[in-house]
Amino acid sequence: MLKDLYNISDTKTYPVDIDSYSIEDNLFIRRIEDVYGDISFYYDAMDELRINYKIEGKMICPDAITLEDVEVDFDLSDDLKVVRKPEDD
């Protein structure tokens, strides 16, 4: 997929929409639910590939004492630079 982004001329945005996703072999998160947002790929003024994302949703985690399901809201966002070669950064 990364090779498809090398020559983009405009911002490419992909929606994120997950109703429910179970997470196997994780002691701290059982599943995520109601996840939505978007991820964008674009080249900045220095011609470096950037990834910008904003994602919100709920994590279903076990309570530390009772082990019953507890909903924990999350809100993630960032703007990242993709480094093509280690010496470029």
C-alpha positions in Angstrom: 0.0 0.0 0.0 2.9 2.4 0.7 4.0 2.3 -2.9 0.5 3.5 -3.9 1.1 6.7 -1.8 4.5 7.7 -3.3 3.0 9.7 -6.2 -0.3 11.0 -4.8 -1.0 14.6 -5.8 -3.8 15.3 -3.4 -4.7 14.2 0.1 -6.1 10.7 0.3 -8.5 10.1 3.2 -9.9 6.8 4.4 -12.7 6.4 6.8 -12.5 4.2 9.9 -15.7 2.6 11.0 -15.6 -0.4 13.2 -18.7 -1.7 15.1 -16.9 -4.3 17.2 -13.6 -6.0 17.0 -12.4 -8.7 19.5 -8.8 -8.7 20.5 -7.3 -12.1 21.1 -4.5 -12.9 23.7 -4.6 -9.4 25.4 -5.0 -9.3 29.2 -6.0 -5.6 29.2 -8.4 -5.1 26.3 -11.1 -7.5 25.4 -12.5 -5.7 22.4 -13.0 -2.3 20.8 -16.4 -0.9 19.8 -18.0 2.1 18.1 -14.7 3.1 16.5 -14.9 5.9 13.9 -12.7 8.6 12.4 -10.4 9.0 9.5 -6.8 8.6 8.3 -5.3 11.0 5.7 -2.2 10.7 3.7 -0.5 13.7 2.0 2.8 15.2 1.0 3.8 18.4 2.9 5.7 21.4 1.6 9.0 19.5 2.0 7.7 16.7 -0.1 7.6 14.3 2.8 4.7 11.8 3.2 2.6 12.6 6.2 -0.1 10.6 8.0 -2.8 12.4 9.9 -5.4 10.5 11.9 -8.2 11.1 14.4 -10.0 8.0 15.8 -12.5 7.7 18.6 -14.2 4.8 20.2 -14.6 2.5 23.3 -12.3 -0.1 24.7 -13.9 -2.9 26.6 -11.5 -3.9 29.4 -11.7 -6.2 32.4 -12.1 -4.5 35.8 -9.0 -5.0 37.8 -10.9 -6.6 40.8 -14.1 -8.2 39.5 -12.9 -8.9 35.9 -16.3 -7.6 34.6 -16.4 -5.6 31.4 -15.7 -1.9 31.8 -16.1 0.7 28.9 -13.2 3.1 28.5 -13.5 5.9 25.9 -10.5 6.7 23.8 -9.7 9.6 21.4 -6.5 9.3 19.4 -5.0 11.8 16.9 -1.6 12.5 15.5 0.3 13.9 12.5 3.2 11.6 11.6 6.0 11.8 9.1 7.0 8.7 7.1 10.7 8.2 6.8 11.8 6.5 3.6 15.4 5.9 4.7 16.9 6.1 8.2 19.4 8.8 7.1 16.5 11.0 5.8 15.3 11.8 9.4 
